[in-house]
Amino acid sequence: MKKKLVSVLMTTTIAASMLAGCGSASDTAETVTETATEVAETATETAETATEAASEVAEAVEEVAEAVDPAAYDGKEVKVWVAENVVDFTNEQIEAFKTLYPQYAGVTFTVEAVGEGDAAGNMITDVTAGADIYGFAQDQLTRLVTAGALEEVNPDFLADVESANSAGVVEAGKVGDTLYAYPMTADNGYFLYYDKSVVTDPSTLEGILEQCEAAGKSFYMDMTGWYQVAFFFGTGCTLTYDTDDTGAFTACNVDYASDAGLVALKEMIEVASSSAYQPGSSAGDAVNYAAIIDGTWDAGTVKEVLGDNYACAKLPTFTGSDGNEYQLSGFNGCKLLGVKPQEDADKLQICDDLAYYLTSEEVQLARFEAVEWGPSNLNAQASDAVQANEALAALADQFEYTIPQGNYPGDYWTRAESLAGDVQDSFKTASDEDLAAALEAYQADLESYAK
């Protein structure tokens, strides 16, 4: 400001000198007086502006200081639910988070082992007692939003979250146009693990069963809701649900009661009739197996059992009762990280900052290196380490034949489980007419969940 005032005075002096050579002394004196008055007024206005600006800066600095004041967060408690195999990893990352965000040094973070399959049910049962931040599978999104158990993703992070992650995973976290969860993985799907000393050709389902039978080994596959769609979608059937912006189911799009549905159901019965078949998809519970349809979360367990004979592949094809060849399909999905709504705005900020951090590129890649969870972050997916992983490579191959898993009513999973029981029991001796009638009843039930 001082430099500006000196400049004005110098200009005035030069102007006065020029005027002195052009007019009378009286005129010149009057002009100089007027100019001096204007300069004084300009100086006063400049000083007032400077004072106001300084005051505004001081207020802004004070606001920023208050915004990051650690005392505002001290003593707050944040509960985090994650799968058991990432509890230690998450605790380590929270320590790194506190270093990056020193204002949260006085916050108490408690990490508890609650898997993605149980978190949603627990949250819906008692939102108040549930975790502040929790991982869950994408199919639980609608239930959680309807129960008021999810806060929208912080608008400050929204653009970055949407651009940094796989589009399918971002969409999986939305109800309507609103993003309710932070993408964490893109590995929620299933494929084939097999013992390559027994199963030398994993390309067909019939071949796998024959090779397992000949070796006296088991073939494990779950035929309940999440896995049974591999057959129905494989023959070209559809089962999806539409929801409105509140998460309510408005329509069911299904055609299981059809020729394609009958082919799928009869193939399920054929597989369940094999002496090698065992129901289930958990490698930790499986015994004496040479093949199992499972996900990336069990890669370490399978490796330990199969050792040097460990191998992975996409799901096999099968020849249907109509003589046509079909590719087993299924869902592709992901794990999401949700934040519970908070009455305390400061606590909500802590939760959002931590959720954003735990789903960042660096942490997703570190989580892959620790437990081999497949990243949803595009840069992490492109890393050499992720690209070289056998299980993730098989899953990526399988994803070409799957559909994104949308939101399904809770009743669907229960009803699908009962169908799997019938496949392994009463349906083995049923006629085609009886099976067609069973599919009609099944479809009617599925449609009723959206009315």
Secondary structure as the mmCIF struct_conf table of DSSP 4:
data_model
#
loop_
_struct_conf.conf_type_id
_struct_conf.id
_struct_conf.beg_label_comp_id
_struct_conf.beg_label_asym_id
_struct_conf.beg_label_seq_id
_struct_conf.end_label_comp_id
_struct_conf.end_label_asym_id
_struct_conf.end_label_seq_id
HELX_RH_AL_P HELX_RH_AL_P1 LYS A 2 ALA A 20
TURN_TY1_P TURN_TY1_P1 GLY A 21 CYS A 22
BEND BEND1 GLY A 23 GLY A 23
HELX_RH_AL_P HELX_RH_AL_P2 ALA A 25 ALA A 67
TURN_TY1_P TURN_TY1_P2 VAL A 68 VAL A 68
HELX_RH_3T_P HELX_RH_3T_P1 PRO A 70 ALA A 72
TURN_TY1_P TURN_TY1_P3 TYR A 73 GLY A 75
STRN STRN1 GLU A 77 VAL A 82
HELX_RH_3T_P HELX_RH_3T_P2 GLU A 84 VAL A 86
HELX_RH_AL_P HELX_RH_AL_P3 VAL A 87 LEU A 100
BEND BEND2 TYR A 101 TYR A 101
HELX_RH_3T_P HELX_RH_3T_P3 PRO A 102 TYR A 104
TURN_TY1_P TURN_TY1_P4 ALA A 105 GLY A 106
STRN STRN2 THR A 108 ALA A 113
HELX_RH_AL_P HELX_RH_AL_P4 GLU A 116 THR A 125
TURN_TY1_P TURN_TY1_P5 VAL A 127 ALA A 129
BEND BEND3 GLY A 130 GLY A 130
BEND BEND4 ASP A 132 ASP A 132
STRN STRN3 ILE A 133 ALA A 137
HELX_RH_3T_P HELX_RH_3T_P4 GLN A 138 GLN A 140
HELX_RH_AL_P HELX_RH_AL_P5 LEU A 141 THR A 146
TURN_TY1_P TURN_TY1_P6 ALA A 147 GLY A 148
HELX_LH_PP_P HELX_LH_PP_P1 GLU A 151 ASN A 154
HELX_RH_AL_P HELX_RH_AL_P6 PRO A 155 ALA A 164
STRN STRN4 ASN A 165 ASN A 165
HELX_RH_AL_P HELX_RH_AL_P7 ALA A 167 ALA A 172
TURN_TY1_P TURN_TY1_P7 GLY A 173 GLY A 173
STRN STRN5 LYS A 174 VAL A 175
TURN_TY1_P TURN_TY1_P8 GLY A 176 ASP A 177
STRN STRN6 THR A 178 LEU A 179
BEND BEND5 ALA A 181 ALA A 181
STRN STRN7 TYR A 182 PRO A 183
STRN STRN8 THR A 185 THR A 185
BEND BEND6 ALA A 186 ALA A 186
STRN STRN9 ASN A 188 ASN A 188
STRN STRN10 PHE A 191 ASP A 195
TURN_TY1_P TURN_TY1_P9 LYS A 196 VAL A 198
BEND BEND7 THR A 200 THR A 200
BEND BEND8 SER A 203 SER A 203
STRN STRN11 THR A 204 THR A 204
HELX_RH_AL_P HELX_RH_AL_P8 LEU A 205 ALA A 215
TURN_TY1_P TURN_TY1_P10 GLY A 216 GLY A 216
STRN STRN12 SER A 218 TYR A 220
BEND BEND9 THR A 224 THR A 224
HELX_RH_AL_P HELX_RH_AL_P9 GLY A 225 GLY A 234
TURN_TY1_P TURN_TY1_P11 THR A 235 GLY A 236
STRN STRN13 LEU A 239 THR A 243
TURN_TY1_P TURN_TY1_P12 ASP A 245 THR A 246
BEND BEND10 GLY A 247 GLY A 247
STRN STRN14 PHE A 249 VAL A 254
BEND BEND11 ALA A 257 SER A 258
HELX_RH_AL_P HELX_RH_AL_P10 ASP A 259 ALA A 272
TURN_TY1_P TURN_TY1_P13 SER A 273 SER A 273
BEND BEND12 SER A 274 SER A 274
TURN_TY1_P TURN_TY1_P14 SER A 275 ALA A 276
STRN STRN15 TYR A 277 GLN A 278
TURN_TY1_P TURN_TY1_P15 ALA A 283 ASP A 285
BEND BEND13 ASN A 288 ASN A 288
STRN STRN16 TYR A 289 ASP A 294
HELX_RH_3T_P HELX_RH_3T_P5 THR A 296 ASP A 298
HELX_RH_AL_P HELX_RH_AL_P11 ALA A 299 LEU A 306
HELX_RH_3T_P HELX_RH_3T_P6 GLY A 307 ASN A 309
STRN STRN17 TYR A 310 ALA A 313
HELX_LH_PP_P HELX_LH_PP_P2 LYS A 314 PRO A 316
STRN STRN18 THR A 317 THR A 319
TURN_TY1_P TURN_TY1_P16 SER A 321 ASP A 322
BEND BEND14 GLY A 323 GLY A 323
STRN STRN19 GLU A 325 GLN A 327
STRN STRN20 PHE A 331 ASN A 332
STRN STRN21 GLY A 333 GLY A 333
STRN STRN22 LYS A 335 VAL A 339
BEND BEND15 GLU A 343 GLU A 343
HELX_RH_AL_P HELX_RH_AL_P12 ALA A 345 LEU A 358
TURN_TY1_P TURN_TY1_P17 THR A 359 THR A 359
BEND BEND16 SER A 360 SER A 360
HELX_RH_AL_P HELX_RH_AL_P13 GLU A 361 VAL A 371
HELX_LH_PP_P HELX_LH_PP_P3 TRP A 373 GLY A 374
STRN STRN23 PRO A 375 PRO A 375
STRN STRN24 ASN A 377 ASN A 377
HELX_RH_AL_P HELX_RH_AL_P14 LEU A 378 GLN A 381
TURN_TY1_P TURN_TY1_P18 ALA A 382 ALA A 382
BEND BEND17 SER A 383 SER A 383
HELX_RH_AL_P HELX_RH_AL_P15 ASP A 384 GLN A 387
TURN_TY1_P TURN_TY1_P19 ALA A 388 ALA A 388
HELX_RH_AL_P HELX_RH_AL_P16 GLU A 390 PHE A 399
TURN_TY1_P TURN_TY1_P20 GLU A 400 TYR A 401
STRN STRN25 ILE A 403 PRO A 404
HELX_RH_AL_P HELX_RH_AL_P17 GLY A 410 VAL A 423
TURN_TY1_P TURN_TY1_P21 GLN A 424 ASP A 425
HELX_RH_3T_P HELX_RH_3T_P7 SER A 426 THR A 429
HELX_RH_AL_P HELX_RH_AL_P18 ASP A 432 SER A 448
TURN_TY1_P TURN_TY1_P22 TYR A 449 ALA A 450
#
